Amino acid sequence: MAKDVTSDFSQRMTVLSPEKTSMDQVVKKIDCNQQRCFLVQMSQKTYDHLCLRLGNSHKADCWLSSRIEEVDTLPDRTVEAYLRIMMRYLSGSAGP
């Protein structure tokens, strides 16, 4: 199951506008210090796994916010790539 979720992390999580969302998607709005706002979209399955891994939805939301704030001055695609990498690392599928 972890392999499937990891695949879900790397392929389905994107920073998108809300009009591109579908029914089984979760969109989280992350406001940053630099007066930027990120909309993070991921599948419900990915978000559920993140919540289970971190303990609950509040902790998952805080984790997402913290990871984005670490790189919020960088371009959107870089933030997206960083978040994808950090989620892979959290899921335990990162290499040495």
N, C-alpha and C positions, 0 to 999 in steps of 0.2 A: 504494500500500500504506500509506503514512503516514496518509492520510486515513482509511482503515479502522481503523487502530490508534488514531488519535485519537478516533474515534467510540467505539471500545472503551473507551478511557480514561474518557471522560465518561459513558458509560452503564452500564458494568459494574462499576466499582470502587466498593465500598462498605465501610463498617465494619460488620461483621455478626457474629452469633454463629455458632459452628461448625456448628450443626445445620442451617443454611440453605445449606451448601455443596453443590456438585455435583461430578461426576467431573472435569470439565475446568477446575476452579478451583484456584487457589493461595491458601492462607491463610497469612499471615505474622503471627506474634505479636510485637508491639512493646511492650516494657516501658519505662515512662517514669519519670523522676525523682520525679514526684508520686504514686507508688504507684498509677498507673493502668496498665492494660494495654489495648492496642488490638489487635483482630484485623482485619487488612486483607485483604479478599478481592478477587481480580481474576482474570480469565481467564488461562489458561496462555499464550495468545498475547500478552496485555499484559505479563505478567511476562517472557516471552522477549524481547520488544522492549526492555523496560527493561534487562535484562541485556546485550543487544547494545549498546545505547546507552551504557551506563556501563562496559562491559568484561567483567564477569562477575557471577555471582550474589552473591558476597560484597559487592561494591561496590554492587549494587542494593539489597541488604538494609540496608547502612549508609546509603545515600541515603534510603531510606524512613524509617528510624529518625531520622535527622537532621531530615527535614522534619516529622515528627510531633512531635519534641521542641521544635521552634520554636513550636508552638502547643498544646502538651499541656495547658495550663491552661484552654483554651477548651472550649465544649460540643462533644460528639461530632460533631454535624452541621457545625459550623464547621471542625473538623479534617478531616472528610471533604471538604468543599468546597475547603479549602486544598490538600489533597493532590491532588485532581483538577486544580486549576488549575496546580500545580507540575508535574504529569506532562504536561499539555498544553504548558506552556512548554518542558519538556525535549524533547518530541517535535518542537518547532519550529513548532507550529501556532498559537502565540499571536500576536495582532495587535500592532501598534506601540504 
